[in-house]
């Protein structure tokens, strides 16, 4: 993102009451207990197994570890993972 955009985005978000994750291309992760993980705004799979899921995002990687993973839904920018989640790690570029 250019410096001009970095200065302009906060003003736009404030003026139009836009959520920062939509404007700044950030991922949204919703975790329901230890059983479900719903991720929006990802850029694709890097690793998928029954114990690990790694996704690309605009600013880095998201790694989820656990056991018994099953991809219940995968759309171009959304994903629903079921299984026992032990850890969620965000790795920046």
Residue pairs with C-beta under 8 A, 6 or more apart in sequence:
1 9
1 24
9 23
9 24
12 18
12 23
13 19
13 20
13 23
20 26
21 27
21 28
21 40
21 41
25 41
25 58
25 59
26 41
26 57
26 58
26 59
27 39
27 40
27 41
27 42
27 55
27 57
27 58
27 62
28 39
28 40
28 41
29 37
29 38
29 39
29 40
29 62
29 88
30 37
30 38
30 39
30 40
31 37
31 38
31 85
31 88
32 38
34 66
34 84
34 85
34 86
35 82
35 83
35 84
35 85
36 80
36 81
36 82
37 53
37 64
37 80
37 81
37 85
37 88
38 78
38 79
38 80
38 81
39 55
39 62
39 78
39 79
39 81
40 77
40 78
41 57
41 58
41 77
42 55
42 56
42 57
42 62
42 77
42 78
42 79
43 55
43 56
43 57
43 58
43 77
44 55
44 56
45 53
45 54
45 55
45 56
45 74
46 54
46 55
46 56
46 61
47 53
47 54
47 63
48 54
48 69
48 71
49 69
50 67
50 68
50 69
50 70
50 83
51 65
51 66
51 67
51 69
52 63
52 64
52 65
52 69
53 63
53 64
53 69
53 71
53 81
54 61
54 62
54 63
54 64
55 61
55 62
55 79
59 92
59 93
60 90
60 91
60 92
60 93
61 90
61 91
62 88
62 89
62 90
62 91
63 87
63 88
63 89
63 91
64 81
64 85
64 87
64 88
64 89
65 85
65 86
65 87
65 89
66 83
66 84
66 85
66 86
66 87
67 83
67 84
67 86
68 82
68 83
68 84
69 81
69 82
69 83
70 81
70 82
70 83
71 79
71 80
71 81
72 80
72 81
72 82
73 79
73 80
74 80
